[in-house]
Amino acid sequence: MSYLKLIDDKIQSLAESLSSILNIETTVVDNNLLRIAGTGDFYHRINESSPENSLFAKVLKSGKPELNIYEKDNAVCLSCNYGDTCKERKSMIYPIYIEEDIAGVVCFASFNPTQDQLMLSKKDEYMEMLKHFAEVIEKEVIGIKMVNKLNMGIAEINGVINSINKGIIILNKEQRIIHINSKAIKILNINFSVSKIINRKIKNIIKNFKIED
């Protein structure tokens, strides 16, 4: 599963907000060409795969934005497997980078003459918004990866602490227990599971205990 799929609800919400504000359609495709989110006609194709010879695939491979908003650009669609049935009239696509790797693409597209005109007249503005959209997704994914790394680090630390043949209790500045190993539970003869001890103040677990001592 791609990282973008983990936050598909958030991406869909952002796509709908941008579509409403800019009056064009929005979609996001991951690095497996799976459509993660979409508005308008794209909405009905969420969780479908895009062709490997599509403009999305081209951006995933090159890592560079693509504009398909002028008549001369439309030839790029002729090689796409969906070229005969696609209803997109104009599009602009921007890559999503996650730590130098391409995780997917974001796209603005038009499906009617009014949207065509908007994309032509506001090309630079829309491309800047598309770039910002990609960066917002990037930050969300990096946040998830950081949390995962932190949780892995905590798990490793907990494993080391539990292997020590001494009772260990770790408190935060509020004197709440953030870790207690199995040896400490046994020594203190505490009749609680670890899940019911964590985040409780130590004075509520061990009576007549002075942290200063």
Secondary structure, DSSP 8 states (H G I E B T S, - for coil): --HHHHTHHHHHHHHHHHHHHHTSEEEEEETTSBEEEE-GGGGGGTT-B--TTSHHHHHHHH-S-EEE-SGGGGGGGGGSTTTTT----EEEEEEEEETTEEEEEEEEEE-SHHHHHHHHHTHHHHHHHHHHHHHHHHHHHHHHHHHHHHHHHHHHHHHHHHHSSS--EEE-TTSBEEEE-HHHHHHHT--S-HHHHTTSBGGGTSTT--TT-
